[in-house]
Amino acid sequence: MASSGGIRQREPQRPTVFLDYDGVLHPDAVYREGERIVLRTDGFRLFEWTDVLEDLLTPYPALQIVLSTSWARVLGFDTVRSHLPESLRRRVVGATVVRNGSAAMGQPDPLRTNSTRRPATSPYPLARCR
């Protein structure tokens, strides 16, 4: 699988994981403060479970990843993909929503602005992508 930059054509015959970041690679209490992305859960760090995902996917070299995270809408595909280690980044073929896409479920997105902050216990940590 080539490590080309940018969005590629997803191959429907190959297994695909639709990957959200929040609640999957780290807890889902993630917000943007200015230009910083912050995790508001003590004792955790952003992307701390990435190595677990790498280990789980190793036996499946043909598996491709589609990013299904609101980060892609807010920060852009290339920036969001760059947060992943190379072993996962080279599997990424696209995203369900990219910058300027519509918010799913009509929820405000804490990554979009720090004026929409909600407590870490909110039932709506981030708008989920389609």
C-alpha positions as CSV (number, residue, x, y, z in Angstrom):
1,M,0.0,0.0,0.0
2,A,1.6,3.3,-1.1
3,S,2.1,6.1,1.4
4,S,0.9,8.8,-1.0
5,G,-0.3,12.0,0.4
6,G,-3.9,13.1,0.2
7,I,-7.2,11.3,-0.3
8,R,-7.1,8.2,-2.4
9,Q,-9.9,6.1,-3.9
10,R,-11.2,3.6,-1.4
11,E,-11.2,0.1,-2.7
12,P,-14.6,-1.4,-1.8
13,Q,-13.4,-5.0,-2.0
14,R,-10.8,-4.4,0.7
15,P,-11.6,-4.4,4.4
16,T,-12.1,-0.9,5.8
17,V,-12.2,0.6,9.3
18,F,-14.0,3.9,9.7
19,L,-11.9,5.5,12.5
20,D,-13.0,8.2,14.9
21,Y,-10.3,9.7,17.1
22,D,-12.3,10.7,20.1
23,G,-13.4,7.8,22.3
24,V,-11.3,5.4,20.2
25,L,-7.7,6.6,20.3
26,H,-8.1,8.6,23.5
27,P,-11.1,9.6,25.8
28,D,-13.7,11.8,24.1
29,A,-13.4,15.0,26.2
30,V,-11.5,16.9,23.5
31,Y,-11.7,20.6,22.8
32,R,-9.9,23.3,21.0
33,E,-8.5,26.3,22.9
34,G,-7.1,28.7,20.4
35,E,-4.8,26.7,18.2
36,R,-4.3,23.9,20.7
37,I,-6.2,20.7,21.0
38,V,-6.7,19.7,24.6
39,L,-8.0,16.6,26.4
40,R,-9.9,17.5,29.5
41,T,-9.6,14.1,31.2
42,D,-7.0,13.8,33.9
43,G,-4.6,10.9,33.6
44,F,-4.9,10.5,29.8
45,R,-3.2,11.9,26.8
46,L,-4.2,12.5,23.1
47,F,-3.7,9.4,20.9
48,E,-2.5,7.2,23.8
49,W,-4.3,4.1,22.5
50,T,-2.8,4.4,19.0
51,D,-0.3,1.6,19.6
52,V,-3.2,-0.7,20.6
53,L,-4.8,0.0,17.2
54,E,-1.5,-0.6,15.4
55,D,-1.1,-4.0,17.1
56,L,-4.7,-5.0,16.3
57,L,-4.4,-4.1,12.6
58,T,-0.9,-5.7,12.0
59,P,-2.3,-9.1,11.0
60,Y,-4.5,-7.3,8.3
61,P,-2.1,-5.6,5.9
62,A,-4.8,-5.0,3.3
63,L,-7.0,-3.1,5.7
64,Q,-7.6,0.5,4.8
65,I,-8.8,3.3,7.1
66,V,-11.3,6.1,6.4
67,L,-11.2,8.8,9.0
68,S,-14.6,9.4,10.5
69,T,-13.7,12.2,12.9
70,S,-14.9,15.7,13.2
71,W,-11.2,16.7,13.4
72,A,-11.1,16.3,9.5
73,R,-13.9,18.8,9.1
74,V,-12.3,21.4,11.5
75,L,-8.6,20.9,10.9
76,G,-8.4,19.5,7.4
77,F,-7.6,16.0,6.1
78,D,-3.8,16.3,5.8
79,T,-3.4,17.8,9.3
80,V,-5.6,15.2,10.9
81,R,-3.9,12.3,9.1
82,S,-0.5,13.7,10.3
83,H,-1.4,13.0,13.9
84,L,-1.3,9.2,13.2
85,P,1.9,7.2,13.2
86,E,3.2,6.2,9.8
87,S,2.0,2.6,10.1
88,L,-1.6,3.9,10.3
89,R,-1.2,7.0,8.2
90,R,-0.2,4.9,5.1
91,R,-3.5,3.0,5.4
92,V,-5.7,6.1,5.4
93,V,-7.5,6.5,2.1
94,G,-10.0,9.3,2.9
95,A,-12.4,10.8,5.4
96,T,-16.2,10.8,5.8
97,V,-16.3,14.6,6.2
98,V,-13.6,17.1,5.3
99,R,-13.2,20.8,6.0
100,N,-16.3,22.8,5.2
101,G,-18.4,19.7,5.4
102,S,-21.7,19.8,7.4
103,A,-21.9,18.9,11.0
104,A,-23.6,15.7,11.7
105,M,-26.6,15.5,14.1
106,G,-26.7,19.3,14.3
107,Q,-24.4,19.4,17.3
108,P,-22.0,22.3,17.9
109,D,-18.4,21.1,17.6
110,P,-16.0,22.0,20.5
111,L,-13.0,21.7,18.1
112,R,-14.5,24.5,16.0
113,T,-14.4,27.2,18.7
114,N,-13.6,27.5,22.3
115,S,-16.8,29.4,22.9
116,T,-18.8,26.1,22.6
117,R,-17.0,24.4,25.5
118,R,-19.0,21.9,27.5
119,P,-18.1,20.1,30.6
120,A,-16.1,16.8,30.2
121,T,-19.2,15.0,31.4
122,S,-21.3,16.2,28.5
123,P,-23.3,13.6,26.6
124,Y,-22.2,15.3,23.4
125,P,-18.4,15.3,23.5
126,L,-18.0,16.1,19.7
127,A,-20.3,16.1,16.8
128,R,-20.1,12.7,15.2
129,C,-19.5,12.5,11.5
130,R,-21.8,10.8,9.0
